[in-house]
């Protein structure tokens, strides 16, 4: 399933003082996957666009917090 | 001396104006790279007209919105009166 979140494994040194983080991730914006914007993309209403930060639904990127929040654990 | 409180309509009108302005900004940036997109230009002109109407409504009730001739002035000269945008 295509996702904007990419993962990588940082190098873990035997001398790391803290427990290693084996896999880290970063979020990539949707416009990377769009290239030249086609005309006639689906849009939000004016009020929703102001709140979401973009006029076109395809570019909406809430930059989700990757880790389960403390409350859900 | 109790400060005049702004009515609820003020905030609704201001938010509407902000929403229309944001759409105009987005469309302007879009049209910079898509000059022959006819629907977008139609939408841009629609929103520009909406903005003019909203601005007129705002200024009739709450005074000038912009300066240097972009808005008419009341008598006396009142663009400097409170509340300023960051105080609203």
Backbone of each chain as nested JSON, in Angstrom:
{
  "chains": [
    {"id": "A", "residues": [
      {"number": 1, "name": "UNK", "atoms": {"N": [0.885, -1.174, 0.0], "CA": [0.0, 0.0, 0.0], "C": [0.919, 1.218, 0.0]}},
      {"number": 2, "name": "UNK", "atoms": {"N": [0.692, 2.14, -0.987], "CA": [1.567, 3.312, -1.086], "C": [1.387, 4.201, 0.142]}},
      {"number": 3, "name": "UNK", "atoms": {"N": [2.489, 4.612, 0.733], "CA": [2.373, 5.544, 1.872], "C": [3.45, 6.602, 1.74]}},
      {"number": 4, "name": "UNK", "atoms": {"N": [3.165, 7.776, 2.344], "CA": [4.157, 8.843, 2.275], "C": [5.265, 8.626, 3.289]}},
      {"number": 5, "name": "UNK", "atoms": {"N": [5.099, 7.614, 4.128], "CA": [6.099, 7.429, 5.198], "C": [7.173, 6.472, 4.687]}},
      {"number": 6, "name": "UNK", "atoms": {"N": [8.443, 6.928, 4.82], "CA": [9.551, 6.08, 4.357], "C": [10.358, 5.642, 5.562]}},
      {"number": 7, "name": "UNK", "atoms": {"N": [10.991, 4.467, 5.454], "CA": [11.691, 3.897, 6.618], "C": [13.153, 3.661, 6.272]}},
      {"number": 8, "name": "UNK", "atoms": {"N": [13.995, 3.731, 7.297], "CA": [15.399, 3.373, 7.083], "C": [15.948, 2.829, 8.39]}},
      {"number": 9, "name": "UNK", "atoms": {"N": [17.046, 2.046, 8.257], "CA": [17.637, 1.48, 9.466], "C": [18.945, 2.202, 9.763]}},
      {"number": 10, "name": "UNK", "atoms": {"N": [19.013, 3.001, 10.811], "CA": [20.266, 3.687, 11.13], "C": [21.317, 2.69, 11.62]}},
      {"number": 11, "name": "UNK", "atoms": {"N": [22.583, 3.053, 11.447], "CA": [23.655, 2.169, 11.906], "C": [23.64, 2.153, 13.444]}},
      {"number": 12, "name": "UNK", "atoms": {"N": [23.763, 0.956, 14.03], "CA": [23.774, 0.849, 15.5], "C": [25.18, 0.436, 15.917]}},
      {"number": 13, "name": "UNK", "atoms": {"N": [25.853, 1.298, 16.694], "CA": [27.229, 0.983, 17.079], "C": [27.221, 0.169, 18.362]}},
      {"number": 14, "name": "UNK", "atoms": {"N": [28.16, -0.775, 18.513], "CA": [28.202, -1.545, 19.774], "C": [28.445, -0.647, 20.978]}},
      {"number": 15, "name": "UNK", "atoms": {"N": [28.966, 0.58, 20.722], "CA": [29.273, 1.448, 21.87], "C": [28.148, 2.434, 22.142]}},
      {"number": 16, "name": "UNK", "atoms": {"N": [26.99, 2.216, 21.534], "CA": [25.879, 3.16, 21.784], "C": [25.48, 3.073, 23.249]}},
      {"number": 17, "name": "UNK", "atoms": {"N": [25.434, 4.178, 23.968], "CA": [25.063, 4.135, 25.391], "C": [23.608, 3.774, 25.592]}},
      {"number": 18, "name": "UNK", "atoms": {"N": [22.735, 4.2, 24.665], "CA": [21.302, 3.999, 24.906], "C": [20.827, 2.822, 24.042]}},
      {"number": 19, "name": "UNK", "atoms": {"N": [19.66, 2.263, 24.428], "CA": [19.111, 1.17, 23.591], "C": [18.887, 1.675, 22.174]}},
      {"number": 20, "name": "UNK", "atoms": {"N": [19.302, 0.898, 21.165], "CA": [19.272, 1.411, 19.772], "C": [17.862, 1.518, 19.231]}},
      {"number": 21, "name": "UNK", "atoms": {"N": [17.687, 2.496, 18.337], "CA": [16.41, 2.588, 17.595], "C": [16.692, 1.927, 16.249]}},
      {"number": 22, "name": "UNK", "atoms": {"N": [16.1, 0.771, 16.002], "CA": [16.522, -0.021, 14.834], "C": [15.951, 0.554, 13.551]}},
      {"number": 23, "name": "UNK", "atoms": {"N": [14.695, 0.969, 13.593], "CA": [14.07, 1.476, 12.353], "C": [13.555, 2.88, 12.633]}},
      {"number": 24, "name": "UNK", "atoms": {"N": [13.905, 3.795, 11.712], "CA": [13.375, 5.161, 11.864], "C": [12.58, 5.484, 10.611]}},
      {"number": 25, "name": "UNK", "atoms": {"N": [11.661, 6.489, 10.721], "CA": [10.849, 6.799, 9.53], "C": [10.767, 8.308, 9.36]}},
      {"number": 26, "name": "UNK", "atoms": {"N": [10.432, 8.731, 8.127], "CA": [10.205, 10.162, 7.87], "C": [9.05, 10.273, 6.899]}},
      {"number": 27, "name": "UNK", "atoms": {"N": [8.361, 11.443, 6.988], "CA": [7.175, 11.607, 6.147], "C": [7.548, 12.429, 4.924]}},
      {"number": 28, "name": "UNK", "atoms": {"N": [7.067, 12.02, 3.754], "CA": [7.372, 12.776, 2.531], "C": [6.103, 13.449, 2.032]}},
      {"number": 29, "name": "UNK", "atoms": {"N": [6.233, 14.686, 1.528], "CA": [5.031, 15.419, 1.104], "C": [4.427, 14.831, -0.169]}},
      {"number": 30, "name": "UNK", "atoms": {"N": [3.111, 14.977, -0.357], "CA": [2.461, 14.377, -1.531], "C": [2.91, 14.996, -2.841]}},
      {"number": 31, "name": "UNK", "atoms": {"N": [3.412, 16.255, -2.789], "CA": [3.727, 16.843, -4.097], "C": [4.942, 16.192, -4.743]}},
      {"number": 32, "name": "UNK", "atoms": {"N": [5.69, 15.401, -3.971], "CA": [6.835, 14.685, -4.577], "C": [6.339, 13.687, -5.617]}},
      {"number": 33, "name": "UNK", "atoms": {"N": [5.16, 13.151, -5.356], "CA": [4.675, 12.064, -6.21], "C": [3.782, 12.584, -7.317]}},
      {"number": 34, "name": "UNK", "atoms": {"N": [3.671, 13.92, -7.427], "CA": [2.701, 14.474, -8.374], "C": [3.372, 14.949, -9.655]}},
      {"number": 35, "name": "UNK", "atoms": {"N": [4.567, 15.527, -9.521], "CA": [5.155, 16.12, -10.73], "C": [4.326, 17.326, -11.126]}},
      {"number": 36, "name": "UNK", "atoms": {"N": [4.148, 17.576, -12.43], "CA": [3.429, 18.777, -12.849], "C": [1.955, 18.584, -12.525]}},
      {"number": 37, "name": "UNK", "atoms": {"N": [1.383, 19.555, -11.812], "CA": [0.009, 19.388, -11.322], "C": [-0.974, 19.378, -12.492]}},
      {"number": 38, "name": "UNK", "atoms": {"N": [-1.802, 18.318, -12.647], "CA": [-2.782, 18.303, -13.74], "C": [-3.915, 19.275, -13.43]}},
      {"number": 39, "name": "UNK", "atoms": {"N": [-4.55, 19.862, -14.444], "CA": [-5.687, 20.738, -14.168], "C": [-6.881, 19.942, -13.691]}},
      {"number": 40, "name": "UNK", "atoms": {"N": [-7.82, 20.671, -12.996], "CA": [-9.088, 20.052, -12.657], "C": [-8.996, 19.047, -11.533]}},
      {"number": 41, "name": "UNK", "atoms": {"N": [-8.074, 19.249, -10.611], "CA": [-8.004, 18.328, -9.463], "C": [-9.162, 18.627, -8.52]}},
      {"number": 42, "name": "UNK", "atoms": {"N": [-9.553, 17.632, -7.757], "CA": [-10.661, 17.831, -6.814], "C": [-10.238, 18.831, -5.745]}},
      {"number": 43, "name": "UNK", "atoms": {"N": [-11.19, 19.704, -5.33], "CA": [-10.827, 20.773, -4.393], "C": [-11.651, 20.684, -3.117]}},
      {"number": 44, "name": "UNK", "atoms": {"N": [-11.146, 21.357, -2.072], "CA": [-11.928, 21.511, -0.844], "C": [-12.807, 22.75, -0.995]}},
      {"number": 45, "name": "UNK", "atoms": {"N": [-13.754, 22.919, -0.065], "CA": [-14.488, 24.199, -0.039], "C": [-13.519, 25.254, 0.508]}},
      {"number": 46, "name": "UNK", "atoms": {"N": [-13.89, 26.545, 0.352], "CA": [-12.985, 27.624, 0.768], "C": [-12.648, 27.486, 2.247]}},
      {"number": 47, "name": "UNK", "atoms": {"N": [-13.686, 27.263, 3.072], "CA": [-13.463, 27.211, 4.521], "C": [-12.569, 26.023, 4.864]}},
      {"number": 48, "name": "UNK", "atoms": {"N": [-12.827, 24.861, 4.228], "CA": [-12.026, 23.677, 4.551], "C": [-10.596, 23.876, 4.072]}},
      {"number": 49, "name": "UNK", "atoms": {"N": [-10.433, 24.538, 2.914], "CA": [-9.084, 24.743, 2.377], "C": [-8.268, 25.577, 3.353]}},
      {"number": 50, "name": "UNK", "atoms": {"N": [-8.924, 26.606, 3.911], "CA": [-8.202, 27.461, 4.867], "C": [-7.744, 26.627, 6.057]}},
      {"number": 51, "name": "UNK", "atoms": {"N": [-8.597, 25.702, 6.497], "CA": [-8.259, 24.924, 7.689], "C": [-7.22, 23.879, 7.352]}},
      {"number": 52, "name": "UNK", "atoms": {"N": [-7.311, 23.282, 6.159], "CA": [-6.398, 22.183, 5.843], "C": [-5.091, 22.67, 5.248]}},
      {"number": 53, "name": "UNK", "atoms": {"N": [-5.055, 23.908, 4.77], "CA": [-3.777, 24.42, 4.313], "C": [-3.521, 24.225, 2.841]}},
      {"number": 54, "name": "UNK", "atoms": {"N": [-4.513, 23.621, 2.126], "CA": [-4.315, 23.511, 0.69], "C": [-5.678, 23.487, 0.009]}},
      {"number": 55, "name": "UNK", "atoms": {"N": [-5.732, 23.943, -1.232], "CA": [-7.014, 24.004, -1.94], "C": [-7.347, 22.636, -2.524]}},
      {"number": 56, "name": "UNK", "atoms": {"N": [-6.295, 21.837, -2.884], "CA": [-6.543, 20.592, -3.588], "C": [-6.422, 19.399, -2.663]}},
      {"number": 57, "name": "UNK", "atoms": {"N": [-7.351, 18.481, -2.712], "CA": [-7.35, 17.345, -1.78], "C": [-6.067, 16.533, -1.922]}},
      {"number": 58, "name": "UNK", "atoms": {"N": [-5.537, 16.472, -3.166], "CA": [-4.373, 15.603, -3.396], "C": [-3.167, 16.08, -2.601]}},
      {"number": 59, "name": "UNK", "atoms": {"N": [-3.078, 17.358, -2.276], "CA": [-1.876, 17.88, -1.62], "C": [-2.012, 17.954, -0.112]}},
      {"number": 60, "name": "UNK", "atoms": {"N": [-3.137, 17.449, 0.411], "CA": [-3.332, 17.581, 1.865], "C": [-2.341, 16.694, 2.592]}},
      {"number": 61, "name": "UNK", "atoms": {"N": [-1.548, 17.261, 3.522], "CA": [-0.528, 16.486, 4.222], "C": [-0.55, 16.897, 5.694]}},
      {"number": 62, "name": "UNK", "atoms": {"N": [-1.266, 16.181, 6.548], "CA": [-1.348, 16.567, 7.958], "C": [-0.08, 16.254, 8.73]}},
      {"number": 63, "name": "UNK", "atoms": {"N": [0.956, 15.671, 8.046], "CA": [2.209, 15.331, 8.704], "C": [1.922, 14.516, 9.976]}},
      {"number": 64, "name": "UNK", "atoms": {"N": [1.373, 13.301, 9.794], "CA": [0.876, 12.528, 10.939], "C": [2.012, 12.17, 11.89]}},
      {"number": 65, "name": "UNK", "atoms": {"N": [1.662, 12.065, 13.163], "CA": [2.644, 11.695, 14.188], "C": [2.815, 10.182, 14.099]}},
      {"number": 66, "name": "UNK", "atoms": {"N": [4.032, 9.696, 13.798], "CA": [4.165, 8.28, 13.445], "C": [3.979, 7.339, 14.616]}},
      {"number": 67, "name": "UNK", "atoms": {"N": [4.174, 7.842, 15.855], "CA": [4.181, 6.88, 16.968], "C": [2.809, 6.873, 17.627]}},
      {"number": 68, "name": "UNK", "atoms": {"N": [2.382, 5.711, 18.136], "CA": [1.086, 5.688, 18.843], "C": [1.164, 6.638, 20.026]}},
      {"number": 69, "name": "UNK", "atoms": {"N": [0.126, 7.443, 20.196], "CA": [0.256, 8.466, 21.246], "C": [0.212, 7.775, 22.608]}},
      {"number": 70, "name": "UNK", "atoms": {"N": [0.731, 8.444, 23.628], "CA": [0.849, 7.833, 24.963], "C": [-0.521, 7.35, 25.397]}},
      {"number": 71, "name": "UNK", "atoms": {"N": [-1.575, 8.097, 25.066], "CA": [-2.9, 7.746, 25.6], "C": [-3.331, 6.394, 25.068]}},
      {"number": 72, "name": "UNK", "atoms": {"N": [-2.955, 6.077, 23.804], "CA": [-3.503, 4.826, 23.239], "C": [-2.755, 3.603, 23.752]}},
      {"number": 73, "name": "UNK", "atoms": {"N": [-1.546, 3.839, 24.292], "CA": [-0.777, 2.633, 24.681], "C": [-1.458, 1.904, 25.829]}}
    ]},
    {"id": "B", "residues": [
      {"number": 1, "name": "UNK", "atoms": {"N": [-13.851, 52.924, 31.319], "CA": [-14.397, 53.106, 29.951], "C": [-14.371, 51.699, 29.346]}},
      {"number": 2, "name": "UNK", "atoms": {"N": [-15.582, 51.128, 29.134], "CA": [-15.572, 49.733, 28.693], "C": [-15.261, 49.704, 27.201]}},
      {"number": 3, "name": "UNK", "atoms": {"N": [-14.343, 48.812, 26.858], "CA": [-13.93, 48.718, 25.461], "C": [-15.078, 48.116, 24.658]}},
      {"number": 4, "name": "UNK", "atoms": {"N": [-15.253, 48.579, 23.408], "CA": [-16.352, 48.003, 22.627], "C": [-15.959, 46.569, 22.248]}},
      {"number": 5, "name": "UNK", "atoms": {"N": [-16.909, 45.632, 22.521], "CA": [-16.641, 44.232, 22.158], "C": [-17.117, 44.017, 20.726]}},
      {"number": 6, "name": "UNK", "atoms": {"N": [-16.412, 43.186, 19.999], "CA": [-16.808, 42.97, 18.612], "C": [-17.898, 41.918, 18.559]}},
      {"number": 7, "name": "UNK", "atoms": {"N": [-18.897, 42.099, 17.7], "CA": [-19.973, 41.111, 17.627], "C": [-19.487, 39.814, 16.984]}},
      {"number": 8, "name": "UNK", "atoms": {"N": [-20.281, 38.761, 17.158], "CA": [-19.908, 37.452, 16.618], "C": [-19.793, 37.524, 15.106]}},
      {"number": 9, "name": "UNK", "atoms": {"N": [-20.682, 38.33, 14.463], "CA": [-20.673, 38.405, 12.996], "C": [-19.309, 38.877, 12.501]}},
      {"number": 10, "name": "UNK", "atoms": {"N": [-18.671, 39.722, 13.293], "CA": [-17.364, 40.252, 12.875], "C": [-16.408, 39.084, 12.605]}},
      {"number": 11, "name": "UNK", "atoms": {"N": [-16.399, 38.137, 13.532], "CA": [-15.431, 37.036, 13.385], "C": [-15.825, 36.125, 12.233]}},
      {"number": 12, "name": "UNK", "atoms": {"N": [-17.151, 35.939, 12.065], "CA": [-17.567, 35.077, 10.963], "C": [-17.185, 35.707, 9.626]}},
      {"number": 13, "name": "UNK", "atoms": {"N": [-17.451, 37.02, 9.535], "CA": [-17.153, 37.719, 8.275], "C": [-15.648, 37.692, 8.016]}},
      {"number": 14, "name": "UNK", "atoms": {"N": [-14.866, 37.879, 9.076], "CA": [-13.416, 37.904, 8.903], "C": [-12.912, 36.534, 8.469]}},
      {"number": 15, "name": "UNK", "atoms": {"N": [-13.522, 35.476, 9.036], "CA": [-13.058, 34.141, 8.667], "C": [-13.414, 33.84, 7.225]}},
      {"number": 16, "name": "UNK", "atoms": {"N": [-14.606, 34.297, 6.821], "CA": [-15.007, 34.084, 5.429], "C": [-14.036, 34.798, 4.497]}},
      {"number": 17, "name": "UNK", "atoms": {"N": [-13.681, 36.024, 4.892], "CA": [-12.757, 36.801, 4.069], "C": [-11.412, 36.084, 3.998]}},
      {"number": 18, "name": "UNK", "atoms": {"N": [-10.98, 35.514, 5.124], "CA": [-9.706, 34.782, 5.145], "C": [-9.778, 33.585, 4.218]}},
      {"number": 19, "name": "UNK", "atoms": {"N": [-10.899, 32.873, 4.25], "CA": [-11.024, 31.672, 3.415], "C": [-10.957, 32.063, 1.939]}},
      {"number": 20, "name": "UNK", "atoms": {"N": [-11.678, 33.136, 1.58], "CA": [-11.671, 33.559, 0.175], "C": [-10.27, 34.019, -0.208]}},
      {"number": 21, "name": "UNK", "atoms": {"N": [-9.61, 34.746, 0.694], "CA": [-8.244, 35.2, 0.395], "C": [-7.319, 34.014, 0.176]}},
      {"number": 22, "name": "UNK", "atoms": {"N": [-7.477, 32.977, 1.015], "CA": [-6.576, 31.824, 0.877], "C": [-6.781, 31.151, -0.472]}},
      {"number": 23, "name": "UNK", "atoms": {"N": [-8.037, 31.006, -0.879], "CA": [-8.3, 30.38, -2.172], "C": [-7.675, 31.219, -3.275]}},
      {"number": 24, "name": "UNK", "atoms": {"N": [-7.756, 32.544, -3.129], "CA": [-7.167, 33.408, -4.167], "C": [-5.655, 33.247, -4.206]}},
      {"number": 25, "name": "UNK", "atoms": {"N": [-5.045, 33.109, -3.039], "CA": [-3.587, 32.916, -3.021], "C": [-3.241, 31.605, -3.716]}},
      {"number": 26, "name": "UNK", "atoms": {"N": [-3.965, 30.533, -3.36], "CA": [-3.671, 29.23, -3.971], "C": [-3.856, 29.286, -5.475]}},
      {"number": 27, "name": "UNK", "atoms": {"N": [-4.947, 29.912, -5.916], "CA": [-5.212, 29.95, -7.354], "C": [-4.188, 30.804, -8.068]}},
      {"number": 28, "name": "UNK", "atoms": {"N": [-3.749, 31.893, -7.408], "CA": [-2.733, 32.728, -8.056], "C": [-1.473, 31.916, -8.3]}},
      {"number": 29, "name": "UNK", "atoms": {"N": [-1.038, 31.194, -7.249], "CA": [0.185, 30.396, -7.407], "C": [-0.018, 29.336, -8.476]}},
      {"number": 30, "name": "UNK", "atoms": {"N": [-1.22, 28.729, -8.489], "CA": [-1.489, 27.666, -9.473], "C": [-1.462, 28.249, -10.881]}},
      {"number": 31, "name": "UNK", "atoms": {"N": [-2.097, 29.414, -11.041], "CA": [-2.207, 29.994, -12.38], "C": [-0.87, 30.517, -12.889]}},
      {"number": 32, "name": "UNK", "atoms": {"N": [0.065, 30.795, -11.949], "CA": [1.401, 31.205, -12.414], "C": [2.018, 30.121, -13.279]}},
      {"number": 33, "name": "UNK", "atoms": {"N": [1.715, 28.86, -12.939], "CA": [2.34, 27.776, -13.71], "C": [1.364, 27.148, -14.697]}},
      {"number": 34, "name": "UNK", "atoms": {"N": [0.079, 27.54, -14.621], "CA": [-0.899, 26.977, -15.545], "C": [-1.676, 28.109, -16.203]}},
      {"number": 35, "name": "UNK", "atoms": {"N": [-1.032, 28.94, -17.029], "CA": [-1.711, 30.151, -17.515], "C": [-2.929, 29.882, -18.369]}},
      {"number": 36, "name": "UNK", "atoms": {"N": [-3.049, 28.686, -19.01], "CA": [-4.214, 28.556, -19.892], "C": [-5.28, 27.63, -19.312]}},
      {"number": 37, "name": "UNK", "atoms": {"N": [-5.292, 27.503, -17.975], "CA": [-6.33, 26.665, -17.367], "C": [-7.586, 27.51, -17.205]}},
      {"number": 38, "name": "UNK", "atoms": {"N": [-8.549, 27.332, -18.097], "CA": [-9.689, 28.249, -18.173], "C": [-10.56, 28.143, -16.924]}},
      {"number": 39, "name": "UNK", "atoms": {"N": [-10.839, 26.903, -16.45], "CA": [-11.725, 26.79, -15.279], "C": [-11.109, 27.511, -14.085]}},
      {"number": 40, "name": "UNK", "atoms": {"N": [-9.772, 27.35, -13.94], "CA": [-9.138, 27.971, -12.779], "C": [-9.265, 29.488, -12.852]}},
      {"number": 41, "name": "UNK", "atoms": {"N": [-9.141, 30.023, -14.064], "CA": [-9.257, 31.484, -14.199], "C": [-10.679, 31.912, -13.89]}},
      {"number": 42, "name": "UNK", "atoms": {"N": [-11.651, 31.108, -14.344], "CA": [-13.058, 31.435, -14.032], "C": [-13.255, 31.437, -12.53]}},
      {"number": 43, "name": "UNK", "atoms": {"N": [-12.695, 30.392, -11.873], "CA": [-12.854, 30.298, -10.419], "C": [-12.173, 31.482, -9.749]}},
      {"number": 44, "name": "UNK", "atoms": {"N": [-11.004, 31.858, -10.273], "CA": [-10.265, 32.983, -9.696], "C": [-11.105, 34.251, -9.767]}},
      {"number": 45, "name": "UNK", "atoms": {"N": [-11.71, 34.498, -10.918], "CA": [-12.509, 35.723, -11.049], "C": [-13.74, 35.676, -10.163]}},
      {"number": 46, "name": "UNK", "atoms": {"N": [-14.328, 34.476, -10.027], "CA": [-15.469, 34.326, -9.123], "C": [-15.08, 34.74, -7.707]}},
      {"number": 47, "name": "UNK", "atoms": {"N": [-13.931, 34.191, -7.261], "CA": [-13.516, 34.467, -5.882], "C": [-13.079, 35.907, -5.728]}},
      {"number": 48, "name": "UNK", "atoms": {"N": [-12.529, 36.486, -6.784], "CA": [-12.131, 37.894, -6.685], "C": [-13.38, 38.745, -6.489]}},
      {"number": 49, "name": "UNK", "atoms": {"N": [-14.464, 38.389, -7.205], "CA": [-15.706, 39.148, -7.065], "C": [-16.236, 38.967, -5.647]}},
      {"number": 50, "name": "UNK", "atoms": {"N": [-16.191, 37.703, -5.159], "CA": [-16.675, 37.443, -3.8], "C": [-15.889, 38.266, -2.8]}},
      {"number": 51, "name": "UNK", "atoms": {"N": [-14.581, 38.362, -3.037], "CA": [-13.762, 39.099, -2.073], "C": [-14.157, 40.568, -2.053]}},
      {"number": 52, "name": "UNK", "atoms": {"N": [-14.435, 41.112, -3.243], "CA": [-14.815, 42.535, -3.277], "C": [-16.078, 42.752, -2.474]}},
      {"number": 53, "name": "UNK", "atoms": {"N": [-17.059, 41.825, -2.648], "CA": [-18.329, 41.995, -1.922], "C": [-18.099, 41.891, -0.416]}},
      {"number": 54, "name": "UNK", "atoms": {"N": [-17.277, 40.888, -0.018], "CA": [-17.033, 40.699, 1.419], "C": [-16.336, 41.921, 1.993]}},
      {"number": 55, "name": "UNK", "atoms": {"N": [-15.386, 42.462, 1.193], "CA": [-14.634, 43.61, 1.696], "C": [-15.576, 44.797, 1.871]}},
      {"number": 56, "name": "UNK", "atoms": {"N": [-16.497, 44.956, 0.916], "CA": [-17.427, 46.093, 1.007], "C": [-18.298, 45.94, 2.252]}},
      {"number": 57, "name": "UNK", "atoms": {"N": [-18.784, 44.7, 2.456], "CA": [-19.63, 44.454, 3.646], "C": [-18.845, 44.762, 4.911]}},
      {"number": 58, "name": "UNK", "atoms": {"N": [-17.591, 44.288, 4.941], "CA": [-16.764, 44.481, 6.142], "C": [-16.558, 45.965, 6.399]}},
      {"number": 59, "name": "UNK", "atoms": {"N": [-16.227, 46.69, 5.348], "CA": [-15.859, 48.097, 5.559], "C": [-17.073, 48.942, 5.904]}},
      {"number": 60, "name": "UNK", "atoms": {"N": [-18.272, 48.517, 5.425], "CA": [-19.469, 49.3, 5.746], "C": [-19.681, 49.27, 7.261]}},
      {"number": 61, "name": "UNK", "atoms": {"N": [-19.374, 48.106, 7.858], "CA": [-19.683, 47.983, 9.283], "C": [-18.487, 48.257, 10.185]}},
      {"number": 62, "name": "UNK", "atoms": {"N": [-17.275, 47.855, 9.779], "CA": [-16.193, 47.864, 10.762], "C": [-15.048, 48.785, 10.371]}},
      {"number": 63, "name": "UNK", "atoms": {"N": [-15.218, 49.576, 9.325], "CA": [-14.148, 50.517, 9.022], "C": [-13.188, 49.966, 7.99]}},
      {"number": 64, "name": "UNK", "atoms": {"N": [-12.157, 50.75, 7.664], "CA": [-11.269, 50.354, 6.567], "C": [-10.531, 49.06, 6.877]}},
      {"number": 65, "name": "UNK", "atoms": {"N": [-10.329, 48.272, 5.827], "CA": [-9.628, 46.999, 5.989], "C": [-8.166, 47.171, 5.599]}},
      {"number": 66, "name": "UNK", "atoms": {"N": [-7.914, 48.007, 4.571], "CA": [-6.539, 48.226, 4.127], "C": [-6.287, 49.729, 4.054]}},
      {"number": 67, "name": "UNK", "atoms": {"N": [-5.046, 50.077, 3.712], "CA": [-4.692, 51.499, 3.747], "C": [-4.171, 51.919, 2.371]}},
      {"number": 68, "name": "UNK", "atoms": {"N": [-3.675, 53.113, 2.319], "CA": [-3.08, 53.698, 1.107], "C": [-4.036, 53.648, -0.07]}},
      {"number": 69, "name": "UNK", "atoms": {"N": [-5.311, 53.949, 0.219], "CA": [-6.259, 54.053, -0.876], "C": [-6.922, 52.746, -1.23]}},
      {"number": 70, "name": "UNK", "atoms": {"N": [-6.555, 51.658, -0.551], "CA": [-7.238, 50.404, -0.845], "C": [-8.582, 50.33, -0.152]}},
      {"number": 71, "name": "UNK", "atoms": {"N": [-8.8, 51.243, 0.798], "CA": [-10.111, 51.271, 1.455], "C": [-10.52, 52.719, 1.627]}},
      {"number": 72, "name": "UNK", "atoms": {"N": [-11.865, 52.915, 1.606], "CA": [-12.333, 54.274, 1.887], "C": [-12.174, 54.54, 3.379]}},
      {"number": 73, "name": "UNK", "atoms": {"N": [-12.143, 55.844, 3.722], "CA": [-11.978, 56.159, 5.138], "C": [-13.269, 56.762, 5.679]}},
      {"number": 74, "name": "UNK", "atoms": {"N": [-13.5, 56.502, 6.969], "CA": [-14.634, 57.167, 7.617], "C": [-14.16, 58.542, 8.088]}},
      {"number": 75, "name": "UNK", "atoms": {"N": [-15.161, 59.282, 8.645], "CA": [-14.78, 60.552, 9.268], "C": [-15.037, 60.424, 10.763]}},
      {"number": 76, "name": "UNK", "atoms": {"N": [-14.138, 60.696, 11.711], "CA": [-12.746, 61.126, 11.452], "C": [-11.858, 59.952, 11.042]}},
      {"number": 77, "name": "UNK", "atoms": {"N": [-10.647, 60.262, 10.696], "CA": [-9.626, 59.312, 10.221], "C": [-9.472, 58.214, 11.27]}},
      {"number": 78, "name": "UNK", "atoms": {"N": [-9.879, 56.991, 10.945], "CA": [-9.991, 56.042, 12.06], "C": [-9.274, 54.725, 11.83]}},
      {"number": 79, "name": "UNK", "atoms": {"N": [-8.413, 54.643, 10.807], "CA": [-7.838, 53.321, 10.538], "C": [-6.916, 52.883, 11.673]}},
      {"number": 80, "name": "UNK", "atoms": {"N": [-6.471, 53.877, 12.494], "CA": [-5.495, 53.513, 13.538], "C": [-6.196, 53.08, 14.812]}},
      {"number": 81, "name": "UNK", "atoms": {"N": [-7.55, 53.151, 14.862], "CA": [-8.235, 52.821, 16.124], "C": [-8.157, 51.314, 16.39]}},
      {"number": 82, "name": "UNK", "atoms": {"N": [-8.274, 51.003, 17.684], "CA": [-8.308, 49.583, 18.065], "C": [-9.587, 48.982, 17.485]}},
      {"number": 83, "name": "UNK", "atoms": {"N": [-9.781, 47.681, 17.362], "CA": [-8.735, 46.682, 17.575], "C": [-7.893, 46.491, 16.317]}},
      {"number": 84, "name": "UNK", "atoms": {"N": [-6.621, 46.248, 16.539], "CA": [-5.738, 45.907, 15.438], "C": [-5.878, 44.42, 15.16]}},
      {"number": 85, "name": "UNK", "atoms": {"N": [-5.416, 43.958, 13.965], "CA": [-5.645, 42.554, 13.601], "C": [-5.165, 41.576, 14.655]}},
      {"number": 86, "name": "UNK", "atoms": {"N": [-4.029, 41.882, 15.324], "CA": [-3.518, 40.892, 16.282], "C": [-4.266, 40.974, 17.602]}},
      {"number": 87, "name": "UNK", "atoms": {"N": [-5.064, 42.092, 17.77], "CA": [-5.807, 42.19, 19.036], "C": [-7.175, 41.549, 18.906]}},
      {"number": 88, "name": "UNK", "atoms": {"N": [-7.595, 41.298, 17.686], "CA": [-8.989, 40.893, 17.476], "C": [-9.292, 39.596, 18.208]}}
    ]}
  ]
}
